[in-house]
Amino acid sequence: MVFKKWVAACTLAVASLLFFAGPLAAQMNPIYRFKKVAIPFDLRVDDSVLPKGEYDLEFVRAPNMKAYYMRIMKKGKILHLVQGEEYAYDDSRTAPIKPTLNMNKNSAKRSLTIVFESGIHARVYPKLRARYRVEYVED
């Protein structure tokens, strides 16, 4: 009788561990967060439109692969997740010292390109540069 309870408890513990291991593995490593970034256009992300305004932009990396994402957040809530691509520096001396964020409007493609650079002295991912493209909606 005691053995059956012990086996049931061990089975429940292993099942719980496997159940929660998936979401823990899906977590992402934060790189840097810019707060109150002014987005000058309405953005089309997936099937929804994000109105222009101030948002927090957090840049993260998936731990098991070289996949970079930008979290668009407001008041701590993640609104959208946009996948980006890393591209190398031509010369590592051009990397900034501190994290930087640049936005470029491409009128022909109706897109906004957001470029994130982690900087030379970043603790987790130094000398990282990634770009994210998001369509914008014209007024």
N, C-alpha and C positions, 0 to 999 in steps of 0.2 A: 504494500500500500504506500509506504513512504517512497519507495523507488519510483512508482508511477507519478507521484506528485513532483518528485525531483525532475524526472524526464519532461513532464509537462511544463515546469518552470523554465528549464533550459531551452526547450523548443520555443516557448514564448519569448524568451530573451533573444535568441538568435533571430527569430522572425522580426522582432522589433528593431534589432540592429540593421537587418537588411532593408527594412522598410524606410528607415531614416537615413540610410547611407546614400541613397539616390539624390535627395535634395541637398545633402551636405556636399556631395561631389559637384553639384551643379552651381555652387556658389562661385562668385568671381572675386578676383583679387583687385581691390581698389588701387588706383594709381594716383589720381589727384581729382579734387573737386573745385570747380570755379563756382562761386555763389553770385546770384543776381546778375546773370549775363543777359544783356538786352538783345533779344532776337527781333530784328526789324521787320520781319515778314511773317505772314501766316505760313506755317509749314505743313506739308502733306506727308504724314508718316503712316505707312501701311494704308488703311482705308479711312483714316480720320484726319481732321485738320486741327492743328495746334495753333491757337491764335497768337499773334505777336505779343510780346511782353517780356517780363523778366523771369528767367528760369535758372535753376542750378544745373550745371552740366558736370556729371561725374564720369571719369574715364576709368574703365576697368579692363581686366584681361582674364580670359578663361584660363584656369590653372594648368590644364593638361594639354593645351594646344596654343598656338600663336594666333588666337582670335581676339580682336580688340573690339570693345563696345563702348558706346556713349549712352549713359542713362540721362534722359531728360526728366528733371524732377521739379516739383513745386511743393513747398512746405513739407519736405521730407518724403513725399509720395512719388514713386516712380511712375511716370506717365507713359514713357516710350523707351524702347531700347533699340539703338541703331548700330548695326555692325559696320566697322570700318576696316581699313587696310593699313598695314605698316609699310612705310617706304623709307629706304635708307638715305642717309645723308651722303652727298657727293664727297664732302670732306668733313670729318668729325669736328673740326675746329669751328664750323659754322653753327654747332649746337649751342643753344642759349644756356645761360647759367641757371636760371630759374624756369619753372614751368610757364609756357606761353600758350595763348589761344588766339588764332587768327580766323577771320571769316572772309570769304571771297564770294561775290555774287557772279554767277555765270548766266547772263541774260539769254544767250542763245539756247541753252539747255534748261533754262528756268530752274536752276538748282543753286543751292547754297552749299559751299564747301567749307567745312570746319576743320582746321588743322590744329592738332594738339601736339606739343613738344614737351617732353617730361623734364628736360634740362640735364645738365652735366652732373649735378649733385643730387639727383633723385636717389632715394634710398633703395627702392625696389627695382625699378626699370630705368636706369640712366640712359641717356642719349636715345630715347625712343621718340619717333615721330609717326603719327598716324593721321589719316584723313578720313573724313566722313562726309558723304554726300546726301543731301536731303532736298527734295523738290519743294519749291515755294509756290504759293498761290498769289497771283497778281490781283490787285484791287480792281 
